[in-house]
């Protein structure tokens, strides 16, 4: 499932390429046909992201909520667009470009009230200017659950997925098994700052990169896939050389160096 940096990158690009235009909307697959007909020909006002969720704002009462899930994907075309490929739930045709949305977990036309309800259920997003990290901290400090599980809870921190949680905890030398109520506020503040910093790099390069530029010895844009991460799916710790351990935590596999992350 795409992590938050991917969703914010899509929102940024679609805002630039489609917002402010009268767009045509269609549902070649048919499952979104009635709502696509309601929107077609109207101006798309804004595209926003919160965590792993996308919102396409036509009016206050007409917002398309998209969650890609495990299998959803966008395809971008320059106009004129080719014939739809596969089960395209939503096609949006702008002035110069078209995007197709295939296989999302959710693609639903919602009202402003429903939009607020979705936002209320989501946690604080390190990539949003309106984030309230102290609210996330209060949830963490009251919980006995492992911090490695809490970071995946989208009702606490929205947008962090399995790769970012492993990398962030490794860089901060925090054991993923440590209970949230054993964290202190300074550790959480560093975690929050690092989450935003790393995810902004992800938005810029459209991929997760957590290694330091100086350590990598080359521009981040030139890193090969195996060079971009410190601990996730690695065999040995880059600091001490010990074997990286992995186990199930929060229904996902965590990777950590037990020696460094005490």
N, C-alpha and C positions, 0 to 999 in steps of 0.2 A: 504494500500500500504506500502511495507517495507520502512523504513527510511534508511538514508545513512549508519548507522552502520552495518546493515544487508548486504548491498551490498558490503561494504568493507570487511566484514568477509568472504563472498562467494569468492571474488576476492583473498583474502589471502589464503584460503583453496585450491581453484582450481589452484592457482599458484604453491602451494606446491605439489599437487597431480597429476597434468597433464602437467604443463609447462615443456619444454625440452624433451618431448616424441613425438614419431610418433604415433599419435592417429588415431583411426578409427572414422568416423563420419557418422551418418545415420539420416534419418527423417522418423521414422515409420508412422507418420501421413501423410507424403507426401508433406506438404506445403513448406518444405525447402529442398526437395530431390535433386534438381539440384545443389544447392550450397553445400550441404553436400557431394555430389559426387566429387566436385572440391577440397574439403579440405581433404577428407579421405586419410590417409596414409602419410600426411605431418606433419612435426613437429610443434606443438603449441609452439610459442616462449614465449608468456607472457600473463598474465591476469591482467587487470587494472580496476579501478573503478573511477568514477567521479560523485559525488552526488548519484543519484538513477540509474545510468547507468553503465552497465558492458561492457567491451571490451575484446574480445579474439583475440589476434594478432598472425596470422600465418605468414604473410609477411606484408610489408608496404602497399601492394595493396589488401590484403585479411584480413579483420578485421570483426569479427562478433559482431554486436552491439545488446545488449540485454537490454530491459526495461521490468521489470516484470509486471508493472501496478497493477491492483487490484487483478488479479486472477492467475498470473504466479507463478510457484513454481519449485524448483529443488528437485529431488530425487537422493540420492547418494546410490550406491550399491558397494559391494565388488565383484570382479570377481570370477567366472562367473556371470554376471548379469542375473536377471530373465527376463522373457518376458516383453516387454513394457506394462505399465498400463495406460489406458486412451489415450488421444490425445497427444502423445509425438512429439513435434515439432523438437527437436534436441536431439540425443543421442551421447555422446562422450565417447569412450572406450579407457581408458589408460592401463598402464601396470598392475596395481593392482585394480583400481577402474573404475567405470562407472558413469556418471551422465545423468539423463534424465531431459529435460526442457519441462514442460507442461504449456500451456495456457498463454504465455507471451504477453504483449501488442505489443512488437516489438522483432523480431529476424531476422536480416537482414545482409547480407554480403555487406560491404561497403569498399570504397577505402580510402587511406590516406587523400585525399582531403575532402571526406565526413566526415571522422573522425574529422578533424580540424574544419569543419563547425559545427558539433555537439558540440564540446568542446567550440567553440566561443559563442554558444547560451547559454551555461550553466554558472551559476555564480561561485563564489569562494567556494571551498570545504574545510571546516575546517580540514578535515582528510588528505588533500594532502600537501606534502612538498612544492609544487610549488604555493600554494595559495597566492593571493595578496589581503589581507583583506582591504587595502586602496581603492581598486576599489569598493568593496562592500560598504564601508563607504561613498564614494562619491555618490553612487546611493541612499543610505538611506537618507543622509542629504539634498538631493535635492527634496525629495518626501514628499507630503502632506498626503500620504496614511498612515493608521495606521501601527505601527510597527508590530502588530500581523499579518497583511496581508503581509507585506514585507518579513517577515521571511519564509513565505510559497512560495514566488516567487523564483522559481528555477533558474531564470536568474540573481538573486542577490546573494543569498547564496544557494548552491546546497547541498542537503542531509537532511536538516531539514524538518521534517514533523509535524503533528499535535500534537503529544505527546511531542516532544522535545520543540516546541515553547512555549507550555503552561508551561512546567517545567522551562525552562530558564527564561522566563519573571517573573515567580513567585519568583524564587531564587534571581533575581536581583531587585525585588520589583518594577517592571515597569508595568504600566497600558497598556494592549494590545492595547487600543484605542489611545494611544498617537501618534501623527503624527511623521513620521520619521524626518522631519525637526525641531522637537523640542527635538531631542536627541542630546547629546553632544558626542564628540569624546571619552571621557573617558568611558562613558557608553557603547559605541559601542565596545571599546577595551575589556572591561570586558565580554561583550556578546560574542564576538568572541572567547576569551580564554575559557570561560565556555562551549561554544558549542563544541570546540575541545576536552576538557577534558571529558565531559560527553559522547560524541560519542566514544571516545577511550575506556571508560569503557564498552560501549555497544558492541564494537568489541570484547573485551576480554571475556565478559561473555555471548555474543550472545543474549542479551536482554537489554531493556532500564532500567537503574537503575540510579535514580537521588538523592536518599536520601544519607545523609552523613553516613559513616561507624560508626562513634562514636554515632550518634543519633540512628541509627538502633540497636546498641547494639549486633550485630552478624556479622559474615563475609557476604560480599555481595553475595557470592555464595549460601548462605543458606536462603536468603530472599524469602518469599512466594510472589506470584503475587501482593497481596494487600498491601504489605509492600515496594514495590520498588519505588513508586512514591509519590510526595508531594501533587499535586493539581489536576492532570488530572483524571477526573471522580470520584473525592473524594467528600464526602458529606460536610466535615467541614475543615476549614483551620487548618493546624497543628501548626500554630504560635499563632493565636488569637482565634481560635475556632468558628469564624463566618461561616455562611453557604457559601459554594462555589457557585458562580454564573456561569452560562454558557449561551452563546448566539452564533449566527452565525457571524463569522468574516472571511473574505477571503474564503467564501464558505465551511468552516469547523467550527465545534463547538469548541469554546475556553472555557477554564475553568480558573477562576481567583478569587482571594479574593479582593474585592473592597476596603476593609479597609486597607489591607497591601500593595496593589499595587496602590499607589496614584501617 
